[in-house]
Amino acid sequence: MRDAWLAARGVKVLRIRAQEVLGDFEAVVIHIVGTACGDYPSTAFGGPPPPPGED
């Protein structure tokens, strides 16, 4: 319910486990920044590869 309320207001909720943050902080930051900049889904956590020519 809370996520739906936030989504209706344009807020995207990211759920990132502490284990992921402690295991690869840089990848987590890349994921968060990529999501905030509209590059979602980010490839930091196994998302699809970028389109050809956008590596």
mmCIF file of the N, C-alpha and C atoms, coordinates in Angstrom:
data_MODEL
# 
_entry.id   MODEL 
# 
loop_
_atom_site.group_PDB 
_atom_site.id 
_atom_site.type_symbol 
_atom_site.label_atom_id 
_atom_site.label_alt_id 
_atom_site.label_comp_id 
_atom_site.label_asym_id 
_atom_site.label_entity_id 
_atom_site.label_seq_id 
_atom_site.pdbx_PDB_ins_code 
_atom_site.Cartn_x 
_atom_site.Cartn_y 
_atom_site.Cartn_z 
_atom_site.occupancy 
_atom_site.B_iso_or_equiv 
_atom_site.pdbx_formal_charge 
_atom_site.auth_seq_id 
_atom_site.auth_comp_id 
_atom_site.auth_asym_id 
_atom_site.auth_atom_id 
_atom_site.pdbx_PDB_model_num 
ATOM 1   N N  . MET A 1 1  ? 0.825  -1.188 0.000   1.00 0.00 ? 1  MET A N  1 
ATOM 2   C CA . MET A 1 1  ? 0.000  0.000  0.000   1.00 0.00 ? 1  MET A CA 1 
ATOM 3   C C  . MET A 1 1  ? 0.879  1.266  0.000   1.00 0.00 ? 1  MET A C  1 
ATOM 4   N N  . ARG A 1 2  ? 1.907  1.250  0.832   1.00 0.00 ? 2  ARG A N  1 
ATOM 5   C CA . ARG A 1 2  ? 2.791  2.421  0.878   1.00 0.00 ? 2  ARG A CA 1 
ATOM 6   C C  . ARG A 1 2  ? 3.478  2.625  -0.466  1.00 0.00 ? 2  ARG A C  1 
ATOM 7   N N  . ASP A 1 3  ? 3.973  1.526  -1.087  1.00 0.00 ? 3  ASP A N  1 
ATOM 8   C CA . ASP A 1 3  ? 4.641  1.646  -2.380  1.00 0.00 ? 3  ASP A CA 1 
ATOM 9   C C  . ASP A 1 3  ? 3.698  2.186  -3.443  1.00 0.00 ? 3  ASP A C  1 
ATOM 10  N N  . ALA A 1 4  ? 2.446  1.755  -3.422  1.00 0.00 ? 4  ALA A N  1 
ATOM 11  C CA . ALA A 1 4  ? 1.462  2.249  -4.385  1.00 0.00 ? 4  ALA A CA 1 
ATOM 12  C C  . ALA A 1 4  ? 1.222  3.742  -4.177  1.00 0.00 ? 4  ALA A C  1 
ATOM 13  N N  . TRP A 1 5  ? 1.155  4.173  -2.922  1.00 0.00 ? 5  TRP A N  1 
ATOM 14  C CA . TRP A 1 5  ? 0.935  5.587  -2.611  1.00 0.00 ? 5  TRP A CA 1 
ATOM 15  C C  . TRP A 1 5  ? 2.114  6.414  -3.135  1.00 0.00 ? 5  TRP A C  1 
ATOM 16  N N  . LEU A 1 6  ? 3.324  5.920  -2.892  1.00 0.00 ? 6  LEU A N  1 
ATOM 17  C CA . LEU A 1 6  ? 4.509  6.632  -3.367  1.00 0.00 ? 6  LEU A CA 1 
ATOM 18  C C  . LEU A 1 6  ? 4.583  6.627  -4.893  1.00 0.00 ? 6  LEU A C  1 
ATOM 19  N N  . ALA A 1 7  ? 4.296  5.485  -5.517  1.00 0.00 ? 7  ALA A N  1 
ATOM 20  C CA . ALA A 1 7  ? 4.340  5.378  -6.979  1.00 0.00 ? 7  ALA A CA 1 
ATOM 21  C C  . ALA A 1 7  ? 3.355  6.347  -7.623  1.00 0.00 ? 7  ALA A C  1 
ATOM 22  N N  . ALA A 1 8  ? 2.198  6.504  -7.024  1.00 0.00 ? 8  ALA A N  1 
ATOM 23  C CA . ALA A 1 8  ? 1.195  7.433  -7.548  1.00 0.00 ? 8  ALA A CA 1 
ATOM 24  C C  . ALA A 1 8  ? 1.705  8.877  -7.519  1.00 0.00 ? 8  ALA A C  1 
ATOM 25  N N  . ARG A 1 9  ? 2.691  9.130  -6.696  1.00 0.00 ? 9  ARG A N  1 
ATOM 26  C CA . ARG A 1 9  ? 3.272  10.468 -6.588  1.00 0.00 ? 9  ARG A CA 1 
ATOM 27  C C  . ARG A 1 9  ? 4.622  10.567 -7.285  1.00 0.00 ? 9  ARG A C  1 
ATOM 28  N N  . GLY A 1 10 ? 4.946  9.538  -8.080  1.00 0.00 ? 10 GLY A N  1 
ATOM 29  C CA . GLY A 1 10 ? 6.159  9.579  -8.881  1.00 0.00 ? 10 GLY A CA 1 
ATOM 30  C C  . GLY A 1 10 ? 7.425  9.175  -8.147  1.00 0.00 ? 10 GLY A C  1 
ATOM 31  N N  . VAL A 1 11 ? 7.298  8.517  -7.004  1.00 0.00 ? 11 VAL A N  1 
ATOM 32  C CA . VAL A 1 11 ? 8.465  8.098  -6.238  1.00 0.00 ? 11 VAL A CA 1 
ATOM 33  C C  . VAL A 1 11 ? 8.738  6.627  -6.515  1.00 0.00 ? 11 VAL A C  1 
ATOM 34  N N  . LYS A 1 12 ? 9.949  6.306  -6.897  1.00 0.00 ? 12 LYS A N  1 
ATOM 35  C CA . LYS A 1 12 ? 10.343 4.924  -7.138  1.00 0.00 ? 12 LYS A CA 1 
ATOM 36  C C  . LYS A 1 12 ? 11.087 4.425  -5.909  1.00 0.00 ? 12 LYS A C  1 
ATOM 37  N N  . VAL A 1 13 ? 10.643 3.289  -5.387  1.00 0.00 ? 13 VAL A N  1 
ATOM 38  C CA . VAL A 1 13 ? 11.263 2.707  -4.203  1.00 0.00 ? 13 VAL A CA 1 
ATOM 39  C C  . VAL A 1 13 ? 12.245 1.634  -4.643  1.00 0.00 ? 13 VAL A C  1 
ATOM 40  N N  . LEU A 1 14 ? 13.474 1.750  -4.178  1.00 0.00 ? 14 LEU A N  1 
ATOM 41  C CA . LEU A 1 14 ? 14.484 0.725  -4.441  1.00 0.00 ? 14 LEU A CA 1 
ATOM 42  C C  . LEU A 1 14 ? 14.704 -0.053 -3.156  1.00 0.00 ? 14 LEU A C  1 
ATOM 43  N N  . ARG A 1 15 ? 14.657 -1.342 -3.246  1.00 0.00 ? 15 ARG A N  1 
ATOM 44  C CA . ARG A 1 15 ? 14.930 -2.188 -2.087  1.00 0.00 ? 15 ARG A CA 1 
ATOM 45  C C  . ARG A 1 15 ? 16.273 -2.879 -2.342  1.00 0.00 ? 15 ARG A C  1 
ATOM 46  N N  . ILE A 1 16 ? 17.249 -2.498 -1.553  1.00 0.00 ? 16 ILE A N  1 
ATOM 47  C CA . ILE A 1 16 ? 18.600 -3.023 -1.721  1.00 0.00 ? 16 ILE A CA 1 
ATOM 48  C C  . ILE A 1 16 ? 19.023 -3.638 -0.388  1.00 0.00 ? 16 ILE A C  1 
ATOM 49  N N  . ARG A 1 17 ? 19.362 -4.907 -0.431  1.00 0.00 ? 17 ARG A N  1 
ATOM 50  C CA . ARG A 1 17 ? 19.760 -5.610 0.781   1.00 0.00 ? 17 ARG A CA 1 
ATOM 51  C C  . ARG A 1 17 ? 21.117 -5.110 1.275   1.00 0.00 ? 17 ARG A C  1 
ATOM 52  N N  . ALA A 1 18 ? 21.267 -5.089 2.580   1.00 0.00 ? 18 ALA A N  1 
ATOM 53  C CA . ALA A 1 18 ? 22.536 -4.670 3.187   1.00 0.00 ? 18 ALA A CA 1 
ATOM 54  C C  . ALA A 1 18 ? 23.684 -5.522 2.670   1.00 0.00 ? 18 ALA A C  1 
ATOM 55  N N  . GLN A 1 19 ? 23.418 -6.796 2.439   1.00 0.00 ? 19 GLN A N  1 
ATOM 56  C CA . GLN A 1 19 ? 24.451 -7.702 1.932   1.00 0.00 ? 19 GLN A CA 1 
ATOM 57  C C  . GLN A 1 19 ? 24.986 -7.212 0.588   1.00 0.00 ? 19 GLN A C  1 
ATOM 58  N N  . GLU A 1 20 ? 24.099 -6.689 -0.259  1.00 0.00 ? 20 GLU A N  1 
ATOM 59  C CA . GLU A 1 20 ? 24.531 -6.166 -1.553  1.00 0.00 ? 20 GLU A CA 1 
ATOM 60  C C  . GLU A 1 20 ? 25.360 -4.899 -1.375  1.00 0.00 ? 20 GLU A C  1 
ATOM 61  N N  . VAL A 1 21 ? 24.937 -4.029 -0.450  1.00 0.00 ? 21 VAL A N  1 
ATOM 62  C CA . VAL A 1 21 ? 25.675 -2.782 -0.199  1.00 0.00 ? 21 VAL A CA 1 
ATOM 63  C C  . VAL A 1 21 ? 27.073 -3.096 0.327   1.00 0.00 ? 21 VAL A C  1 
ATOM 64  N N  . LEU A 1 22 ? 27.143 -4.011 1.272   1.00 0.00 ? 22 LEU A N  1 
ATOM 65  C CA . LEU A 1 22 ? 28.437 -4.359 1.857   1.00 0.00 ? 22 LEU A CA 1 
ATOM 66  C C  . LEU A 1 22 ? 29.303 -5.154 0.883   1.00 0.00 ? 22 LEU A C  1 
ATOM 67  N N  . GLY A 1 23 ? 28.664 -5.924 -0.008  1.00 0.00 ? 23 GLY A N  1 
ATOM 68  C CA . GLY A 1 23 ? 29.409 -6.751 -0.944  1.00 0.00 ? 23 GLY A CA 1 
ATOM 69  C C  . GLY A 1 23 ? 29.967 -5.999 -2.132  1.00 0.00 ? 23 GLY A C  1 
ATOM 70  N N  . ASP A 1 24 ? 29.223 -5.016 -2.626  1.00 0.00 ? 24 ASP A N  1 
ATOM 71  C CA . ASP A 1 24 ? 29.684 -4.275 -3.811  1.00 0.00 ? 24 ASP A CA 1 
ATOM 72  C C  . ASP A 1 24 ? 29.050 -2.886 -3.804  1.00 0.00 ? 24 ASP A C  1 
ATOM 73  N N  . PHE A 1 25 ? 29.564 -2.044 -2.932  1.00 0.00 ? 25 PHE A N  1 
ATOM 74  C CA . PHE A 1 25 ? 29.012 -0.700 -2.748  1.00 0.00 ? 25 PHE A CA 1 
ATOM 75  C C  . PHE A 1 25 ? 28.972 0.091  -4.045  1.00 0.00 ? 25 PHE A C  1 
ATOM 76  N N  . GLU A 1 26 ? 30.050 -0.005 -4.821  1.00 0.00 ? 26 GLU A N  1 
ATOM 77  C CA . GLU A 1 26 ? 30.122 0.759  -6.075  1.00 0.00 ? 26 GLU A CA 1 
ATOM 78  C C  . GLU A 1 26 ? 28.994 0.357  -7.032  1.00 0.00 ? 26 GLU A C  1 
ATOM 79  N N  . ALA A 1 27 ? 28.716 -0.932 -7.144  1.00 0.00 ? 27 ALA A N  1 
ATOM 80  C CA . ALA A 1 27 ? 27.633 -1.388 -8.020  1.00 0.00 ? 27 ALA A CA 1 
ATOM 81  C C  . ALA A 1 27 ? 26.282 -0.885 -7.534  1.00 0.00 ? 27 ALA A C  1 
ATOM 82  N N  . VAL A 1 28 ? 26.105 -0.821 -6.229  1.00 0.00 ? 28 VAL A N  1 
ATOM 83  C CA . VAL A 1 28 ? 24.847 -0.311 -5.670  1.00 0.00 ? 28 VAL A CA 1 
ATOM 84  C C  . VAL A 1 28 ? 24.685 1.164  -6.023  1.00 0.00 ? 28 VAL A C  1 
ATOM 85  N N  . VAL A 1 29 ? 25.760 1.930  -5.870  1.00 0.00 ? 29 VAL A N  1 
ATOM 86  C CA . VAL A 1 29 ? 25.697 3.360  -6.207  1.00 0.00 ? 29 VAL A CA 1 
ATOM 87  C C  . VAL A 1 29 ? 25.404 3.536  -7.697  1.00 0.00 ? 29 VAL A C  1 
ATOM 88  N N  . ILE A 1 30 ? 26.045 2.755  -8.545  1.00 0.00 ? 30 ILE A N  1 
ATOM 89  C CA . ILE A 1 30 ? 25.787 2.831  -9.985  1.00 0.00 ? 30 ILE A CA 1 
ATOM 90  C C  . ILE A 1 30 ? 24.322 2.510  -10.276 1.00 0.00 ? 30 ILE A C  1 
ATOM 91  N N  . HIS A 1 31 ? 23.800 1.506  -9.598  1.00 0.00 ? 31 HIS A N  1 
ATOM 92  C CA . HIS A 1 31 ? 22.393 1.126  -9.770  1.00 0.00 ? 31 HIS A CA 1 
ATOM 93  C C  . HIS A 1 31 ? 21.457 2.271  -9.371  1.00 0.00 ? 31 HIS A C  1 
ATOM 94  N N  . ILE A 1 32 ? 21.716 2.882  -8.214  1.00 0.00 ? 32 ILE A N  1 
ATOM 95  C CA . ILE A 1 32 ? 20.863 3.975  -7.731  1.00 0.00 ? 32 ILE A CA 1 
ATOM 96  C C  . ILE A 1 32 ? 20.934 5.169  -8.679  1.00 0.00 ? 32 ILE A C  1 
ATOM 97  N N  . VAL A 1 33 ? 22.137 5.552  -9.065  1.00 0.00 ? 33 VAL A N  1 
ATOM 98  C CA . VAL A 1 33 ? 22.302 6.701  -9.968  1.00 0.00 ? 33 VAL A CA 1 
ATOM 99  C C  . VAL A 1 33 ? 21.669 6.402  -11.325 1.00 0.00 ? 33 VAL A C  1 
ATOM 100 N N  . GLY A 1 34 ? 21.887 5.189  -11.836 1.00 0.00 ? 34 GLY A N  1 
ATOM 101 C CA . GLY A 1 34 ? 21.285 4.813  -13.115 1.00 0.00 ? 34 GLY A CA 1 
ATOM 102 C C  . GLY A 1 34 ? 19.778 4.865  -13.071 1.00 0.00 ? 34 GLY A C  1 
ATOM 103 N N  . THR A 1 35 ? 19.203 4.405  -11.978 1.00 0.00 ? 35 THR A N  1 
ATOM 104 C CA . THR A 1 35 ? 17.754 4.447  -11.830 1.00 0.00 ? 35 THR A CA 1 
ATOM 105 C C  . THR A 1 35 ? 17.272 5.892  -11.746 1.00 0.00 ? 35 THR A C  1 
ATOM 106 N N  . ALA A 1 36 ? 17.964 6.710  -10.974 1.00 0.00 ? 36 ALA A N  1 
ATOM 107 C CA . ALA A 1 36 ? 17.566 8.116  -10.826 1.00 0.00 ? 36 ALA A CA 1 
ATOM 108 C C  . ALA A 1 36 ? 17.678 8.874  -12.142 1.00 0.00 ? 36 ALA A C  1 
ATOM 109 N N  . CYS A 1 37 ? 18.627 8.486  -12.985 1.00 0.00 ? 37 CYS A N  1 
ATOM 110 C CA . CYS A 1 37 ? 18.832 9.164  -14.266 1.00 0.00 ? 37 CYS A CA 1 
ATOM 111 C C  . CYS A 1 37 ? 17.984 8.571  -15.387 1.00 0.00 ? 37 CYS A C  1 
ATOM 112 N N  . GLY A 1 38 ? 17.189 7.567  -15.072 1.00 0.00 ? 38 GLY A N  1 
ATOM 113 C CA . GLY A 1 38 ? 16.296 7.006  -16.080 1.00 0.00 ? 38 GLY A CA 1 
ATOM 114 C C  . GLY A 1 38 ? 16.865 5.813  -16.814 1.00 0.00 ? 38 GLY A C  1 
ATOM 115 N N  . ASP A 1 39 ? 18.047 5.329  -16.442 1.00 0.00 ? 39 ASP A N  1 
ATOM 116 C CA . ASP A 1 39 ? 18.651 4.159  -17.083 1.00 0.00 ? 39 ASP A CA 1 
ATOM 117 C C  . ASP A 1 39 ? 18.208 2.913  -16.323 1.00 0.00 ? 39 ASP A C  1 
ATOM 118 N N  . TYR A 1 40 ? 16.899 2.667  -16.335 1.00 0.00 ? 40 TYR A N  1 
ATOM 119 C CA . TYR A 1 40 ? 16.365 1.535  -15.578 1.00 0.00 ? 40 TYR A CA 1 
ATOM 120 C C  . TYR A 1 40 ? 15.830 0.506  -16.535 1.00 0.00 ? 40 TYR A C  1 
ATOM 121 N N  . PRO A 1 41 ? 16.040 -0.774 -16.378 1.00 0.00 ? 41 PRO A N  1 
ATOM 122 C CA . PRO A 1 41 ? 16.752 -1.348 -15.250 1.00 0.00 ? 41 PRO A CA 1 
ATOM 123 C C  . PRO A 1 41 ? 18.254 -1.238 -15.423 1.00 0.00 ? 41 PRO A C  1 
ATOM 124 N N  . SER A 1 42 ? 18.905 -0.932 -14.361 1.00 0.00 ? 42 SER A N  1 
ATOM 125 C CA . SER A 1 42 ? 20.361 -0.811 -14.371 1.00 0.00 ? 42 SER A CA 1 
ATOM 126 C C  . SER A 1 42 ? 20.995 -2.172 -14.602 1.00 0.00 ? 42 SER A C  1 
ATOM 127 N N  . THR A 1 43 ? 22.149 -2.189 -15.216 1.00 0.00 ? 43 THR A N  1 
ATOM 128 C CA . THR A 1 43 ? 22.842 -3.452 -15.442 1.00 0.00 ? 43 THR A CA 1 
ATOM 129 C C  . THR A 1 43 ? 23.682 -3.845 -14.230 1.00 0.00 ? 43 THR A C  1 
ATOM 130 N N  . ALA A 1 44 ? 23.694 -3.024 -13.183 1.00 0.00 ? 44 ALA A N  1 
ATOM 131 C CA . ALA A 1 44 ? 24.529 -3.315 -12.017 1.00 0.00 ? 44 ALA A CA 1 
ATOM 132 C C  . ALA A 1 44 ? 24.168 -4.638 -11.354 1.00 0.00 ? 44 ALA A C  1 
ATOM 133 N N  . PHE A 1 45 ? 22.911 -5.008 -11.392 1.00 0.00 ? 45 PHE A N  1 
ATOM 134 C CA . PHE A 1 45 ? 22.464 -6.234 -10.737 1.00 0.00 ? 45 PHE A CA 1 
ATOM 135 C C  . PHE A 1 45 ? 21.923 -7.225 -11.739 1.00 0.00 ? 45 PHE A C  1 
ATOM 136 N N  . GLY A 1 46 ? 22.540 -7.308 -12.899 1.00 0.00 ? 46 GLY A N  1 
ATOM 137 C CA . GLY A 1 46 ? 22.155 -8.320 -13.861 1.00 0.00 ? 46 GLY A CA 1 
ATOM 138 C C  . GLY A 1 46 ? 21.004 -7.928 -14.766 1.00 0.00 ? 46 GLY A C  1 
ATOM 139 N N  . GLY A 1 47 ? 20.723 -6.648 -14.897 1.00 0.00 ? 47 GLY A N  1 
ATOM 140 C CA . GLY A 1 47 ? 19.700 -6.208 -15.832 1.00 0.00 ? 47 GLY A CA 1 
ATOM 141 C C  . GLY A 1 47 ? 20.155 -6.471 -17.254 1.00 0.00 ? 47 GLY A C  1 
ATOM 142 N N  . PRO A 1 48 ? 19.323 -6.176 -18.215 1.00 0.00 ? 48 PRO A N  1 
ATOM 143 C CA . PRO A 1 48 ? 19.708 -6.439 -19.599 1.00 0.00 ? 48 PRO A CA 1 
ATOM 144 C C  . PRO A 1 48 ? 20.884 -5.573 -20.024 1.00 0.00 ? 48 PRO A C  1 
ATOM 145 N N  . PRO A 1 49 ? 21.652 -6.033 -20.965 1.00 0.00 ? 49 PRO A N  1 
ATOM 146 C CA . PRO A 1 49 ? 22.785 -5.229 -21.434 1.00 0.00 ? 49 PRO A CA 1 
ATOM 147 C C  . PRO A 1 49 ? 22.278 -3.998 -22.188 1.00 0.00 ? 49 PRO A C  1 
ATOM 148 N N  . PRO A 1 50 ? 23.104 -2.970 -22.277 1.00 0.00 ? 50 PRO A N  1 
ATOM 149 C CA . PRO A 1 50 ? 22.672 -1.783 -23.019 1.00 0.00 ? 50 PRO A CA 1 
ATOM 150 C C  . PRO A 1 50 ? 22.513 -2.083 -24.495 1.00 0.00 ? 50 PRO A C  1 
ATOM 151 N N  . PRO A 1 51 ? 21.687 -1.308 -25.176 1.00 0.00 ? 51 PRO A N  1 
ATOM 152 C CA . PRO A 1 51 ? 21.525 -1.501 -26.619 1.00 0.00 ? 51 PRO A CA 1 
ATOM 153 C C  . PRO A 1 51 ? 22.856 -1.368 -27.337 1.00 0.00 ? 51 PRO A C  1 
ATOM 154 N N  . PRO A 1 52 ? 23.008 -1.968 -28.508 1.00 0.00 ? 52 PRO A N  1 
ATOM 155 C CA . PRO A 1 52 ? 24.253 -1.875 -29.258 1.00 0.00 ? 52 PRO A CA 1 
ATOM 156 C C  . PRO A 1 52 ? 24.683 -0.409 -29.458 1.00 0.00 ? 52 PRO A C  1 
ATOM 157 N N  . GLY A 1 53 ? 25.954 -0.168 -29.262 1.00 0.00 ? 53 GLY A N  1 
ATOM 158 C CA . GLY A 1 53 ? 26.478 1.185  -29.448 1.00 0.00 ? 53 GLY A CA 1 
ATOM 159 C C  . GLY A 1 53 ? 26.382 2.062  -28.206 1.00 0.00 ? 53 GLY A C  1 
ATOM 160 N N  . GLU A 1 54 ? 25.776 1.550  -27.111 1.00 0.00 ? 54 GLU A N  1 
ATOM 161 C CA . GLU A 1 54 ? 25.634 2.339  -25.894 1.00 0.00 ? 54 GLU A CA 1 
ATOM 162 C C  . GLU A 1 54 ? 26.393 1.715  -24.730 1.00 0.00 ? 54 GLU A C  1 
ATOM 163 N N  . ASP A 1 55 ? 27.518 1.038  -25.010 1.00 0.00 ? 55 ASP A N  1 
ATOM 164 C CA . ASP A 1 55 ? 28.247 0.408  -23.904 1.00 0.00 ? 55 ASP A CA 1 
ATOM 165 C C  . ASP A 1 55 ? 28.935 1.429  -23.117 1.00 0.00 ? 55 ASP A C  1 
# 
